[in-house]
Amino acid sequence: MSGFDERKRGQEGKFAHDQEMEFKVMVRRNKLLGIWVAELLGKTGADADAYAKEVVISDMEEKGDEDVFRKVRGDIDAANVEMSDHRIRRQMEELLSVAREQISAGN
C-alpha cells in the first residue's frame, strides 16, 4: 500500500470518528436540554427521563437544531411557562459545551 493510500485511510478513519463523536455530543446535549425543560414543566423521575428521550428523538426530523428548538418551544408554550427564544437558544449553546466536555471526558 502506498503512503498516499495509508494517509487516505487514516483521514477517512479520523473523519468517521469525528462524526461519531459529534453525534454523541448532540445526543447528550439534547438529553441535557430535555432534562432542563422537563424541570421547567414540573416533570420528575421517569416522566423527566421520558421527556428527555422525546427531545433526543425530535432531533431526527431535520438537520440542525431547529427541530429540537421547535419541540421544546412548543412544549414550554403549551405549559404556559414564560421563556424567551433567546434564553432557550442560549441554554442549548451552554449545554452543547457541557456535552462536549462530558463526552471528551468519557462520561
C-alpha positions in Angstrom: 0.0 0.0 0.0 1.4 3.4 -0.9 1.9 6.2 1.6 -1.0 8.1 -0.1 -3.4 5.2 0.4 -2.4 4.9 4.1 -2.9 8.7 4.7 -6.2 8.5 2.9 -7.4 5.6 5.0 -6.2 7.4 8.1 -8.1 10.6 7.2 -11.2 8.6 6.5 -10.9 6.9 9.8 -10.5 10.2 11.6 -13.5 11.7 9.8 -15.7 8.7 10.8 -14.5 9.0 14.4 -15.1 12.8 14.5 -18.6 12.3 13.0 -19.4 9.6 15.6 -18.2 11.9 18.4 -20.3 14.8 17.2 -23.4 12.6 17.0 -22.8 11.5 20.6 -22.3 15.2 21.7 -25.6 16.2 20.1 -27.5 13.3 21.6 -26.0 14.2 25.0 -26.8 17.9 24.6 -30.4 17.1 23.6 -30.8 14.8 26.6 -29.5 17.5 29.0 -31.8 20.0 27.3 -34.7 17.7 27.8 -33.9 17.3 31.5 -33.7 21.1 31.8 -37.1 21.6 30.0 -38.7 18.8 32.0 -37.8 20.6 35.2 -39.4 23.8 33.8 -42.5 21.7 33.0 -42.6 20.2 36.5 -41.7 16.7 35.4 -39.6 14.5 37.7 -38.2 11.0 37.7 -39.4 8.7 35.0 -41.5 11.4 33.4 -38.5 13.7 33.1 -36.4 10.8 31.6 -39.2 10.0 29.1 -39.4 13.7 28.1 -35.6 13.9 27.6 -35.9 10.9 25.3 -38.6 12.7 23.3 -36.3 15.7 22.9 -33.5 13.4 21.7 -35.8 11.8 19.1 -37.1 15.2 17.9 -33.6 15.9 16.5 -34.1 13.2 13.9 -36.7 15.3 11.9 -34.2 17.5 10.1 -30.6 18.6 10.0 -29.6 21.3 12.6 -31.2 22.5 15.8 -34.5 23.9 14.6 -36.4 20.7 15.1 -35.2 20.5 18.7 -35.9 24.1 19.3 -39.5 23.8 17.9 -40.1 20.8 20.2 -39.1 22.5 23.4 -40.5 25.9 22.4 -43.9 24.3 21.7 -43.9 22.3 25.0 -42.8 25.4 27.0 -45.6 27.4 25.4 -48.2 24.7 25.9 -47.3 24.7 29.6 -47.6 28.5 29.8 -44.1 28.8 31.1 -42.6 32.2 30.4 -39.3 31.8 28.5 -37.7 33.8 25.7 -36.4 32.2 22.5 -33.0 33.8 23.3 -32.9 32.0 26.7 -33.7 28.6 25.2 -31.1 29.0 22.5 -28.5 30.2 25.0 -29.2 27.2 27.1 -28.8 25.0 24.1 -25.4 26.5 23.5 -24.3 26.2 27.1 -25.4 22.5 27.2 -23.6 21.9 24.0 -20.4 22.9 25.8 -21.2 20.7 28.8 -22.0 17.8 26.5 -18.6 18.2 24.6 -16.8 18.2 28.0 -18.7 15.1 29.2 -18.1 13.1 26.0 -14.4 14.2 25.9 -14.0 13.0 29.5 -15.6 9.7 28.6 -18.8 10.2 30.7 
